[in-house]
Amino acid sequence: MSFAVLRRLACPSCERPHDLLVLLDRVREAERGGPWLTLGCPGCGAEAHLELAGEQVAIGRLRRERGERFEPHMRAQQPGLRVQGRPDCVEVQLLHRSWVFPRGR
């Protein structure tokens, strides 16, 4: 697997595209109530959310009115992405990198 397979995802606020590795480095926490990761856009700083499932990734916003609901802005296949959700954290592996994101409040 090489860097050439990385997908770029556009921020829902500023539309600037970023590699998934860059976005994962900006994750603050995994949401307690679902499979989403909260991050700040590397370009504009706006809050965004990632939804990772298998080799699929989506960037968008989590709406909290009347329950939590994810609204995707963009979806992409990301070969080599591995995600494992646990009650206390989410573990992610991509290329040569790995992350463990603790679940928030």
Secondary structure as GFF3:
##gff-version 3
##sequence-region A 1 105
A	DSSP	three_ten_helix	3	5	.	.	.	ID=ss1
A	DSSP	beta_strand	8	10	.	.	.	ID=ss2
A	DSSP	beta_strand	17	19	.	.	.	ID=ss3
A	DSSP	alpha_helix	20	25	.	.	.	ID=ss4
A	DSSP	beta_strand	27	30	.	.	.	ID=ss5
A	DSSP	beta_strand	36	40	.	.	.	ID=ss6
A	DSSP	beta_strand	47	53	.	.	.	ID=ss7
A	DSSP	beta_strand	56	63	.	.	.	ID=ss8
A	DSSP	beta_strand	69	77	.	.	.	ID=ss9
A	DSSP	beta_strand	82	85	.	.	.	ID=ss10
A	DSSP	beta_strand	89	94	.	.	.	ID=ss11
A	DSSP	beta_strand	97	102	.	.	.	ID=ss12
###
